Amino acid sequence: MGRNPAFHVLAIAAHPDDVEQTCGGTLLKMAERGYRTAILDLTAGEMGSRGTPEGRLAEAGEAARVLGVRARRNAGLPDSRLENNFESKLRVAAEIRSLRPRVVILPYWEARHPDHARCSRIGYEACFLAGLRKLELDGEPHRPLKILYSSIYADVRPSFVVDISSQFERRLQSLLCHRSQYADQEVAAGLFPSEAEVAERIRSAARTYGALIDVEYGEPFVIKESLQVEDIMRLGVRSI
């Protein structure tokens, strides 16, 4: 599968605002370094209490521009009815073959929201399927080199944390592009946190993970395999 990837990093999420909450700073940082980044939302978030599918897709496009994302696609799967079935995996595998990412970011595999957990499993299995030469699917076989799991909402120790101190404010701006979900609305008084409260929660979580690596803001990730280190003299973060 030796062709160069069309995209370096692909983040796959269940809903249009999930990436902005979990790994948007990392995507922005990679884009600033010249890497081609992409997002694949599995649903349009049509079962959300606020907003319309059309409006949420428009907001997602605006947020993608803030993050410097080169492509944002939607798999058109049903919100709140995600199933890890062959049809869903095939649809995602087709996008992986089209985008040909080197790195894929998925949600952590355990989550309060069932769609997030299922997205993780669909995404992982789709990465595998996309590399099968005999699979009846358009495009050349492709399998990502690395799969990362965004763990900001998981009660687990991260494998590593990305310093997003320089990217945090724009990451927050990208989330607040989803105005149907986060802007203050009188009809939602008492039902949803205010925009200021949302911003404070996001800031607090990023500060917590930043503190683990002695920076202002961070985004945590988990990987299932061991990391290879070539030079132990270049390891970051003080031990004592």
VOPAGU-2260 file (C-alpha; in pm, 1 decimal, decimal comma):
REM VOPAGU-2260
SITE   aa  ch    i         X         Y         Z
SITE  MET   A    0       0,0       0,0       0,0
SITE  GLY   A    1     295,9     218,9     -75,7
SITE  ARG   A    2     128,9     533,1    -212,3
SITE  ASN   A    3     187,5     856,2     -20,8
SITE  PRO   A    4    -115,4     954,0     188,7
SITE  ALA   A    5    -344,9    1221,7      57,1
SITE  PHE   A    6    -394,8    1337,4     417,1
SITE  HIS   A    7    -163,7    1308,8     711,2
SITE  VAL   A    8    -424,0    1312,8     991,5
SITE  LEU   A    9    -791,9    1215,2     990,1
SITE  ALA   A   10   -1009,3    1263,7    1299,8
SITE  ILE   A   11   -1326,2    1052,5    1303,9
SITE  ALA   A   12   -1609,2    1147,0    1540,3
SITE  ALA   A   13   -1976,4    1072,5    1592,5
SITE  HIS   A   14   -2114,2    1428,7    1587,7
SITE  PRO   A   15   -2020,3    1759,8    1422,7
SITE  ASP   A   16   -1881,9    1923,9    1739,9
SITE  ASP   A   17   -1698,7    1624,9    1891,7
SITE  VAL   A   18   -1359,1    1683,9    1731,5
SITE  GLU   A   19   -1358,7    2047,6    1844,9
SITE  GLN   A   20   -1409,1    1930,4    2204,8
SITE  THR   A   21   -1152,9    1650,8    2206,5
SITE  CYS   A   22    -864,9    1694,9    1962,4
SITE  GLY   A   23    -921,8    2021,4    1777,3
SITE  GLY   A   24    -606,2    2179,1    1917,9
SITE  THR   A   25    -395,1    1891,4    1794,5
SITE  LEU   A   26    -547,7    1911,6    1445,7
SITE  LEU   A   27    -479,3    2285,3    1436,3
SITE  LYS   A   28    -121,5    2233,9    1554,5
SITE  MET   A   29     -59,9    1975,1    1283,8
SITE  ALA   A   30    -211,8    2202,6    1019,2
SITE  GLU   A   31      16,1    2485,4    1132,2
SITE  ARG   A   32     311,2    2252,4    1079,5
SITE  GLY   A   33     207,7    2195,7     720,4
SITE  TYR   A   34      30,7    1862,0     755,8
SITE  ARG   A   35    -290,2    1797,8     564,8
SITE  THR   A   36    -571,6    1732,9     812,1
SITE  ALA   A   37    -929,6    1611,0     769,4
SITE  ILE   A   38   -1239,9    1536,7     976,1
SITE  LEU   A   39   -1504,1    1269,8     918,2
SITE  ASP   A   40   -1824,0    1317,7    1118,3
SITE  LEU   A   41   -2035,7    1002,0    1115,5
SITE  THR   A   42   -2368,6    1182,2    1171,3
SITE  ALA   A   43   -2514,6    1530,7    1136,2
SITE  GLY   A   44   -2618,0    1535,6    1503,1
SITE  GLU   A   45   -2979,9    1541,6    1392,7
SITE  MET   A   46   -3111,3    1400,7    1721,4
SITE  GLY   A   47   -2968,5    1686,4    1925,9
SITE  SER   A   48   -3218,0    1892,5    2123,6
SITE  ARG   A   49   -3106,1    2210,7    1948,3
SITE  GLY   A   50   -3025,4    2295,8    1589,2
SITE  THR   A   51   -3108,3    2138,0    1253,4
SITE  PRO   A   52   -2895,3    1897,2    1047,3
SITE  GLU   A   53   -2845,3    2164,1     780,2
SITE  GLY   A   54   -2748,0    2426,8    1034,5
SITE  ARG   A   55   -2511,6    2194,5    1216,7
SITE  LEU   A   56   -2335,3    2101,2     893,8
SITE  ALA   A   57   -2287,5    2469,8     814,4
SITE  GLU   A   58   -2145,6    2529,8    1161,7
SITE  ALA   A   59   -1912,6    2231,2    1116,4
SITE  GLY   A   60   -1777,9    2384,0     796,7
SITE  GLU   A   61   -1711,3    2715,0     971,7
SITE  ALA   A   62   -1533,6    2536,7    1258,5
SITE  ALA   A   63   -1321,0    2339,7    1012,3
SITE  ARG   A   64   -1195,8    2663,1     857,8
SITE  VAL   A   65   -1091,6    2789,0    1201,1
SITE  LEU   A   66    -895,7    2466,0    1256,1
SITE  GLY   A   67    -726,3    2484,3     916,2
SITE  VAL   A   68    -877,5    2151,5     812,5
SITE  ARG   A   69    -843,6    2077,0     438,9
SITE  ALA   A   70   -1151,3    1850,0     418,2
SITE  ARG   A   71   -1452,2    1782,1     638,6
SITE  ARG   A   72   -1690,6    1508,1     533,8
SITE  ASN   A   73   -2004,6    1351,7     676,3
SITE  ALA   A   74   -2076,0     979,8     650,2
SITE  GLY   A   75   -2454,1    1028,8     673,6
SITE  LEU   A   76   -2503,8     763,4     940,3
SITE  PRO   A   77   -2802,4     796,0    1179,8
SITE  ASP   A   78   -2748,2     994,6    1499,9
SITE  SER   A   79   -2825,5     800,5    1821,8
SITE  ARG   A   80   -2861,7     486,8    1608,8
SITE  LEU   A   81   -2500,5     416,5    1521,1
SITE  GLU   A   82   -2445,3      43,6    1487,2
SITE  ASN   A   83   -2117,0    -138,6    1438,0
SITE  ASN   A   84   -2246,8    -328,0    1136,1
SITE  PHE   A   85   -2084,6    -405,8     803,4
SITE  GLU   A   86   -2270,4    -132,4     615,9
SITE  SER   A   87   -2148,4     137,6     856,2
SITE  LYS   A   88   -1791,6       9,5     852,6
SITE  LEU   A   89   -1791,6      -9,8     473,6
SITE  ARG   A   90   -1905,0     351,9     443,8
SITE  VAL   A   91   -1624,7     467,3     672,4
SITE  ALA   A   92   -1371,3     238,7     500,9
SITE  ALA   A   93   -1459,3     404,9     170,0
SITE  GLU   A   94   -1373,3     746,2     318,9
SITE  ILE   A   95   -1046,1     609,8     455,6
SITE  ARG   A   96    -951,8     480,2     110,6
SITE  SER   A   97   -1042,2     816,1     -39,5
SITE  LEU   A   98    -856,8    1030,6     216,6
SITE  ARG   A   99    -566,1     784,6     270,5
SITE  PRO   A  100    -461,0     917,4     614,0
SITE  ARG   A  101    -136,1     819,0     780,5
SITE  VAL   A  102    -277,3     882,2    1129,2
SITE  VAL   A  103    -637,9     835,7    1243,3
SITE  ILE   A  104    -775,8     984,6    1565,6
SITE  LEU   A  105   -1075,3     806,4    1718,8
SITE  PRO   A  106   -1279,9     863,1    2036,0
SITE  TYR   A  107   -1177,2     655,1    2336,3
SITE  TRP   A  108   -1347,7     314,4    2316,8
SITE  GLU   A  109   -1549,6     355,3    2639,4
SITE  ALA   A  110   -1787,2     650,3    2671,4
SITE  ARG   A  111   -2107,1     769,7    2839,1
SITE  HIS   A  112   -2264,1     845,3    2500,7
SITE  PRO   A  113   -2320,3     516,2    2314,0
SITE  ASP   A  114   -2252,8     683,0    1976,9
SITE  HIS   A  115   -1901,3     781,6    2087,1
SITE  ALA   A  116   -1809,6     427,6    2190,8
SITE  ARG   A  117   -1959,5     280,6    1873,7
SITE  CYS   A  118   -1781,6     539,9    1660,8
SITE  SER   A  119   -1453,2     420,5    1809,4
SITE  ARG   A  120   -1521,7      58,5    1717,9
SITE  ILE   A  121   -1662,8     141,1    1374,1
SITE  GLY   A  122   -1358,9     355,9    1300,0
SITE  TYR   A  123   -1107,6      94,3    1412,7
SITE  GLU   A  124   -1266,9    -187,8    1215,4
SITE  ALA   A  125   -1310,2      37,1     910,6
SITE  CYS   A  126    -935,1     110,9     921,5
SITE  PHE   A  127    -875,3    -262,8     900,9
SITE  LEU   A  128   -1130,8    -324,5     627,0
SITE  ALA   A  129    -995,2     -40,5     413,7
SITE  GLY   A  130    -670,0    -232,8     373,6
SITE  LEU   A  131    -824,7    -554,6     239,9
SITE  ARG   A  132    -741,7    -595,5    -128,8
SITE  LYS   A  133   -1033,7    -829,8    -197,4
SITE  LEU   A  134   -1293,2    -605,0     -36,5
SITE  GLU   A  135   -1555,2    -500,9    -291,2
SITE  LEU   A  136   -1504,3    -128,9    -248,2
SITE  ASP   A  137   -1388,9     149,7    -477,6
SITE  GLY   A  138   -1040,0     286,0    -435,0
SITE  GLU   A  139    -699,6     141,0    -368,6
SITE  PRO   A  140    -649,6     -50,6     -41,0
SITE  HIS   A  141    -512,3     168,4     235,9
SITE  ARG   A  142    -454,9     115,0     606,9
SITE  PRO   A  143    -339,6     395,3     841,3
SITE  LEU   A  144      -5,7     353,1    1014,4
SITE  LYS   A  145    -119,1     486,0    1351,6
SITE  ILE   A  146    -447,2     499,7    1543,9
SITE  LEU   A  147    -475,5     740,8    1836,7
SITE  TYR   A  148    -761,5     758,3    2086,2
SITE  SER   A  149    -865,4    1097,5    2220,8
SITE  SER   A  150    -912,5    1044,7    2594,4
SITE  ILE   A  151   -1001,5    1388,4    2732,1
SITE  TYR   A  152   -1332,4    1258,3    2872,3
SITE  ALA   A  153   -1202,7     915,7    2977,2
SITE  ASP   A  154   -1087,6     840,5    3330,3
SITE  VAL   A  155    -756,9     691,1    3212,6
SITE  ARG   A  156    -392,3     792,5    3224,2
SITE  PRO   A  157    -292,9     924,2    2880,2
SITE  SER   A  158     -12,7     763,0    2682,1
SITE  PHE   A  159      95,4    1114,2    2584,5
SITE  VAL   A  160     -29,8    1473,6    2591,1
SITE  VAL   A  161       1,1    1727,0    2309,0
SITE  ASP   A  162      91,8    2082,6    2407,7
SITE  ILE   A  163    -183,6    2300,8    2257,8
SITE  SER   A  164    -108,0    2616,4    2456,7
SITE  SER   A  165     -60,6    2823,0    2139,2
SITE  GLN   A  166    -368,1    2670,0    1974,7
SITE  PHE   A  167    -614,9    2667,0    2262,8
SITE  GLU   A  168    -799,1    2993,5    2197,5
SITE  ARG   A  169    -862,9    2904,6    1833,2
SITE  ARG   A  170    -967,6    2554,8    1935,8
SITE  LEU   A  171   -1223,1    2714,8    2171,2
SITE  GLN   A  172   -1331,4    2949,1    1890,6
SITE  SER   A  173   -1390,8    2647,7    1664,8
SITE  LEU   A  174   -1616,0    2486,9    1926,6
SITE  LEU   A  175   -1817,7    2803,6    1972,8
SITE  CYS   A  176   -1877,4    2813,6    1595,7
SITE  HIS   A  177   -2143,4    2553,0    1681,2
SITE  ARG   A  178   -2375,9    2828,9    1795,5
SITE  SER   A  179   -2687,3    2612,7    1784,2
SITE  GLN   A  180   -2532,7    2400,8    2059,2
SITE  TYR   A  181   -2342,1    2647,8    2274,8
SITE  ALA   A  182   -2472,1    3002,7    2227,2
SITE  ASP   A  183   -2694,7    3127,0    2507,6
SITE  GLN   A  184   -3060,0    3074,6    2418,7
SITE  GLU   A  185   -3351,0    3193,6    2629,4
SITE  VAL   A  186   -3563,5    2886,9    2550,4
SITE  ALA   A  187   -3288,6    2667,5    2687,9
SITE  ALA   A  188   -3250,8    2853,4    3016,2
SITE  GLY   A  189   -3180,5    2604,4    3291,9
SITE  LEU   A  190   -3155,8    2309,6    3053,0
SITE  PHE   A  191   -2807,8    2365,6    2911,2
SITE  PRO   A  192   -2491,9    2529,3    3047,0
SITE  SER   A  193   -2426,7    2885,1    2935,4
SITE  GLU   A  194   -2167,4    2961,4    2669,4
SITE  ALA   A  195   -1941,7    3101,6    2941,4
SITE  GLU   A  196   -1975,4    2782,2    3144,1
SITE  VAL   A  197   -1896,8    2566,1    2841,1
SITE  ALA   A  198   -1584,8    2771,2    2774,0
SITE  GLU   A  199   -1475,0    2741,6    3136,7
SITE  ARG   A  200   -1522,7    2362,9    3136,6
SITE  ILE   A  201   -1319,1    2325,8    2817,2
SITE  ARG   A  202   -1048,7    2553,9    2954,9
SITE  SER   A  203   -1035,7    2365,8    3285,5
SITE  ALA   A  204    -998,3    2024,4    3119,9
SITE  ALA   A  205    -721,6    2151,3    2891,4
SITE  ARG   A  206    -540,4    2307,7    3189,4
SITE  THR   A  207    -559,1    1979,0    3379,4
SITE  TYR   A  208    -389,7    1784,7    3101,9
SITE  GLY   A  209    -146,3    2065,1    3031,7
SITE  ALA   A  210     -33,3    2047,5    3393,4
SITE  LEU   A  211      71,9    1684,7    3338,9
SITE  ILE   A  212     341,7    1801,8    3096,7
SITE  ASP   A  213     418,5    2140,5    3256,7
SITE  VAL   A  214     243,5    2353,5    2992,6
SITE  GLU   A  215     -65,2    2573,6    3002,0
SITE  TYR   A  216    -302,5    2363,4    2790,0
SITE  GLY   A  217    -291,1    2003,5    2667,3
SITE  GLU   A  218    -490,4    1735,0    2485,8
SITE  PRO   A  219    -450,4    1372,3    2600,3
SITE  PHE   A  220    -431,7    1059,2    2386,1
SITE  VAL   A  221    -410,6     685,5    2442,6
SITE  ILE   A  222    -246,4     431,7    2212,7
SITE  LYS   A  223    -268,5      53,4    2244,2
SITE  GLU   A  224      88,8     -21,4    2138,5
SITE  SER   A  225     422,5      77,8    2293,9
SITE  LEU   A  226     604,3     387,3    2172,9
SITE  GLN   A  227     947,7     349,4    2019,2
SITE  VAL   A  228    1219,2     582,7    2149,6
SITE  GLU   A  229    1544,0     633,2    1955,9
SITE  ASP   A  230    1714,9     885,2    2185,1
SITE  ILE   A  231    1638,7     881,2    2558,6
SITE  MET   A  232    1818,1    1215,2    2591,0
SITE  ARG   A  233    1532,8    1383,0    2401,8
SITE  LEU   A  234    1249,5    1263,9    2626,2
SITE  GLY   A  235    1032,9    1555,4    2742,2
SITE  VAL   A  236     885,8    1648,0    3084,1
SITE  ARG   A  237    1091,7    1641,2    3404,8
SITE  SER   A  238    1075,6    1332,4    3628,2
SITE  ILE   A  239    1162,5    1522,1    3951,0
